[in-house]
Amino acid sequence: MEKLVNCQFCIEIDSIIKICGGNQRYEVLFVDTNNLKYKLTFDFVWDFRCSIENAYIMRSTKFIHGEEKPSSILLVQNSDYLKYFEEQVSGTRPTNTLKNYILFDKIDTVIELLTSETSILTQIIE
């Protein structure tokens, strides 16, 4: 069973403003529930999904919730998405260091990605 757990960041995202990237680097700009702006950077992204929350209804009902603190940035343990990816690459890439992150906002956006590196969070001061 897939289990949601906290990662190194415990932030509740109000709205995801912008998603940009490619060539294995993605940045997610968002506003938290305290109206602070952040940029979350992922390097070495091997797979990336973005959809509306309704597209995740079946999957999200199967998650076991193991997070200790409320957060919109989580890791998925025992990830079905990662298992599927491992099958698809047929051993052409090492997958033992991949982590499955899932992010969601309070509006309707869900981002899920596989990366081999720890993400970097930067507060945007205007």
Buried (B, 14 or more C-beta within 10 A) or exposed (E): EBBBBBBEBBBBBBBBBEBEBEEBBBBBBBBBBEEEBBBBBBBEBBBBEBEEBEEBEEBBEEBEEEBEEEBBBBBBBEBEBBEEBBEEEEEEEEBEEBBBBBBBBBEEBBBBBBBBBEBEBEEEEE
